[in-house]
């Protein structure tokens, strides 16, 4: 399957701007994302992962540089047009009551159905297919507030799929999940990227899991900026050890695991 460059970042500085101060979080990011790939954004706490994601999804303006989405500047998209190109799954827990799973996933069709949300036969078909792809057919009639954290995350991924966007961004999608659920969600995202040729980009603290499943990795921190490569490349060239170097901690390249030194 041909992998197209869907997002290109050039000379990007991220951060926050107010009337008196400019706070730069990350500088001079140059990287690309491709269709059919699952790319993980990794970095220490405070490195600027969430700020970068918010900038790439137009929640925050870039301080400097360019972001191209399908060869078009990000700032040239209207809000409604961008919603047809990028689906976003945020880390916040849902606070939605009295809405069924089917209704929530259906909200993913709002860029096409307009303000009143009138669903056509095609819209209903897309919703059903999105729910089936994520494997939650048995939850369709359930109320959202009755779901587990893992089930809710799957619903939000199905909602993003219902938008029919070529790109899906996720901010810490496994943050509230137990380990088996983390693995399940990551494998699901890998499957969707490959079978549906989606560009899937997610931030995560689950370093070892990401290194086993991701096609590409963006390593991010303030001193080093962004380093891009496959998990194998970043392990072999020492980038992972450099970015996550801590006293008493060593990275096992062969097994892609961190080991605590001094334990018997």
C-alpha positions as CSV (number, residue, x, y, z in Angstrom):
1,X,0.0,0.0,0.0
2,X,1.3,3.4,-1.0
3,X,2.1,5.7,2.0
4,X,1.5,9.3,1.3
5,X,2.8,12.3,3.3
6,X,-0.3,13.7,4.9
7,X,1.2,16.2,7.3
8,X,4.5,18.1,7.0
9,X,5.9,20.3,9.8
10,X,8.7,22.8,9.0
11,X,10.6,25.0,11.4
12,X,7.7,24.8,14.0
13,X,7.9,26.5,17.3
14,X,5.1,25.8,19.8
15,X,4.0,27.5,23.0
16,X,1.7,30.2,24.3
17,X,1.3,33.8,23.4
18,X,-0.5,36.5,25.4
19,X,-0.4,40.3,25.3
20,X,2.8,40.5,27.4
21,X,4.7,37.3,27.1
22,X,5.6,34.6,24.6
23,X,6.3,31.2,26.2
24,X,8.1,28.8,23.8
25,X,7.7,25.1,24.7
26,X,9.4,23.4,21.7
27,X,11.6,24.8,18.9
28,X,12.3,24.1,15.2
29,X,10.4,20.9,14.7
30,X,10.8,19.3,11.3
31,X,8.9,16.1,10.7
32,X,6.3,14.3,8.6
33,X,3.4,11.9,9.1
34,X,2.3,9.3,6.5
35,X,-0.9,7.4,5.7
36,X,-1.0,3.8,6.7
37,X,1.3,4.4,9.7
38,X,0.8,4.5,13.5
39,X,3.2,7.2,14.9
40,X,3.7,7.6,18.6
41,X,4.8,10.9,20.2
42,X,7.0,10.1,23.2
43,X,8.8,12.3,25.7
44,X,9.3,13.1,29.3
45,X,6.7,15.0,31.4
46,X,6.7,18.7,30.5
47,X,8.4,18.1,27.1
48,X,5.4,19.7,25.3
49,X,3.6,16.7,23.8
50,X,0.1,18.1,24.5
51,X,1.1,21.6,23.3
52,X,2.4,20.1,20.0
53,X,-0.8,18.1,19.5
54,X,-3.0,21.2,20.2
55,X,-0.9,23.1,17.7
56,X,-1.2,20.4,15.0
57,X,-5.0,20.4,15.4
58,X,-5.3,24.2,15.4
59,X,-6.4,24.5,19.0
60,X,-3.3,26.6,19.5
61,X,-1.6,28.8,16.8
62,X,2.0,28.1,16.0
63,X,4.6,30.6,17.2
64,X,6.7,30.1,14.1
65,X,7.0,27.8,11.1
66,X,4.6,26.0,8.8
67,X,2.1,23.1,9.1
68,X,0.9,21.5,5.9
69,X,-2.1,19.2,5.9
70,X,-2.4,17.3,2.6
71,X,-0.2,19.9,1.0
72,X,-2.4,22.8,2.3
73,X,-1.5,25.2,5.1
74,X,-3.3,24.4,8.3
75,X,-4.4,28.0,8.8
76,X,-6.2,28.0,5.4
77,X,-8.7,25.4,6.6
78,X,-12.1,26.5,7.9
79,X,-13.2,24.8,11.1
80,X,-15.8,22.7,9.2
81,X,-13.3,21.7,6.5
82,X,-10.6,20.7,9.1
83,X,-13.2,18.5,10.8
84,X,-13.4,16.5,7.6
85,X,-9.6,16.0,7.5
86,X,-8.6,15.5,11.2
87,X,-10.4,13.5,13.9
88,X,-9.3,14.2,17.5
89,X,-9.6,12.0,20.5
90,X,-8.7,13.8,23.7
91,X,-7.6,12.4,27.0
92,X,-10.3,14.0,29.2
93,X,-12.8,11.6,30.7
94,X,-16.3,11.9,29.2
95,X,-18.9,13.7,31.2
96,X,-21.9,12.8,29.1
97,X,-25.1,11.4,30.5
98,X,-28.4,10.3,28.9
99,X,-26.8,9.5,25.5
100,X,-26.4,6.1,23.9
101,X,-23.2,4.8,22.3
102,X,-25.0,4.9,18.9
103,X,-25.9,8.6,19.4
104,X,-22.4,9.6,20.5
105,X,-20.7,7.9,17.6
106,X,-23.3,9.5,15.4
107,X,-22.0,12.9,16.5
108,X,-18.9,12.1,14.4
109,X,-21.1,12.8,11.4
110,X,-21.8,16.4,12.4
111,X,-19.3,17.9,9.9
112,X,-21.6,16.4,7.2
113,X,-25.0,16.6,8.7
114,X,-24.9,20.2,9.8
115,X,-26.4,21.9,12.8
116,X,-29.6,19.9,13.0
117,X,-27.8,16.6,12.6
118,X,-30.3,14.9,10.2
119,X,-28.8,11.5,9.5
120,X,-29.1,10.0,6.0
121,X,-29.0,6.3,5.2
122,X,-25.3,6.7,4.3
123,X,-24.6,8.5,7.7
124,X,-26.2,5.6,9.6
125,X,-24.2,3.1,7.5
126,X,-20.9,4.9,8.4
127,X,-21.8,4.9,12.1
128,X,-22.6,1.2,12.0
129,X,-19.4,0.4,10.2
130,X,-17.3,2.5,12.6
131,X,-18.9,0.7,15.6
132,X,-18.2,-2.6,14.0
133,X,-14.6,-1.8,13.1
134,X,-13.9,-1.0,16.8
135,X,-15.7,-4.2,17.9
136,X,-18.4,-2.6,20.1
137,X,-21.6,-3.7,18.3
138,X,-22.8,-5.1,21.6
139,X,-22.6,-1.6,23.2
140,X,-24.7,0.3,20.7
141,X,-27.8,0.8,23.0
142,X,-25.8,1.2,26.2
143,X,-25.8,4.6,27.9
144,X,-22.4,6.2,27.9
145,X,-22.3,6.7,31.7
146,X,-22.5,2.9,32.2
147,X,-19.4,2.1,30.2
148,X,-15.9,1.3,31.6
149,X,-13.0,3.5,30.7
150,X,-11.8,1.1,28.1
151,X,-15.2,0.9,26.5
152,X,-15.5,4.7,26.5
153,X,-12.2,5.0,24.7
154,X,-13.3,2.6,22.0
155,X,-16.5,4.7,21.6
156,X,-14.5,7.8,21.1
157,X,-12.3,6.1,18.5
158,X,-15.4,4.9,16.7
159,X,-16.7,8.5,16.8
160,X,-13.5,9.7,15.2
161,X,-13.8,7.0,12.5
162,X,-17.3,8.1,11.8
163,X,-15.9,11.5,10.7
164,X,-14.2,9.7,7.8
165,X,-11.0,11.7,8.2
166,X,-7.7,10.6,6.7
167,X,-6.0,11.7,9.9
168,X,-6.7,10.8,13.5
169,X,-4.9,12.4,16.5
170,X,-5.1,11.0,20.0
171,X,-3.9,12.5,23.2
172,X,-3.0,9.8,25.8
173,X,-5.6,7.3,24.6
174,X,-4.5,4.7,27.1
175,X,-4.1,7.0,30.1
176,X,-6.9,5.5,32.3
177,X,-6.7,1.9,31.2
178,X,-5.3,-1.3,32.7
179,X,-2.5,-3.0,30.8
180,X,-4.5,-5.5,28.8
181,X,-6.8,-2.7,27.7
182,X,-3.8,-0.5,26.8
183,X,-2.5,-3.3,24.5
184,X,-6.0,-3.8,23.0
185,X,-6.4,-0.1,22.2
186,X,-2.9,0.2,20.7
187,X,-3.4,-2.9,18.5
188,X,-6.7,-1.5,17.4
189,X,-5.1,1.8,16.3
190,X,-2.4,-0.1,14.5
191,X,-5.0,-2.2,12.7
192,X,-7.0,0.9,11.7
193,X,-3.9,2.7,10.3
194,X,-3.0,-0.3,8.1
195,X,-6.4,-1.6,7.0
196,X,-8.0,1.8,6.4
197,X,-4.8,3.6,5.4
198,X,-5.3,6.2,8.1
199,X,-2.6,8.5,9.5
200,X,-2.8,7.8,13.2
201,X,-0.7,10.0,15.5
202,X,-0.9,9.7,19.3
203,X,0.9,10.9,22.4
204,X,1.6,8.4,25.1
205,X,3.5,7.7,28.3
206,X,3.4,4.0,27.6
207,X,6.9,4.0,26.2
208,X,7.7,0.3,26.1
209,X,4.3,-0.6,24.5
210,X,4.7,2.2,21.9
211,X,8.1,0.8,21.0
212,X,6.6,-2.6,20.3
213,X,3.6,-1.4,18.2
214,X,4.4,1.9,16.5
215,X,5.6,2.1,12.9
216,X,7.3,5.5,13.6
217,X,8.2,7.4,16.8
218,X,8.6,11.1,17.4
219,X,10.9,11.6,20.4
220,X,10.3,15.0,21.9
221,X,12.0,17.0,24.7
222,X,13.2,20.6,25.1
223,X,17.0,20.1,25.0
224,X,17.0,17.8,22.0
225,X,13.9,18.9,20.0
226,X,12.3,16.1,17.9
227,X,14.0,13.0,16.7
228,X,12.0,10.8,14.2
229,X,12.6,7.2,13.3
230,X,11.4,3.6,13.6
231,X,11.6,2.1,17.1
232,X,14.5,0.0,15.9
233,X,16.4,3.0,14.6
234,X,15.9,5.0,17.7
235,X,16.9,2.1,19.9
236,X,20.1,1.3,18.0
237,X,21.3,4.9,17.6
238,X,20.9,5.5,21.3
239,X,18.3,8.2,21.0
240,X,15.8,6.5,23.4
241,X,18.5,6.1,26.0
242,X,19.5,9.7,25.6
243,X,15.9,11.1,25.9
244,X,14.9,9.0,28.9
245,X,18.3,8.8,30.6
246,X,17.9,8.6,34.4
247,X,20.2,7.5,37.2
248,X,19.6,3.8,38.0
249,X,17.8,3.2,34.7
250,X,19.1,1.5,31.6
251,X,17.5,0.7,28.3
252,X,17.7,-2.9,27.0
253,X,18.0,-2.5,23.2
254,X,17.3,-6.1,22.4
255,X,14.1,-6.4,24.4
256,X,13.1,-2.7,24.1
257,X,12.6,-2.5,27.8
258,X,13.9,-0.3,30.6
259,X,15.7,-2.1,33.5
260,X,16.3,-0.8,37.0
261,X,19.9,-1.1,37.8
262,X,21.1,-2.6,41.1
263,X,18.2,-5.0,41.6
264,X,19.0,-8.5,42.5
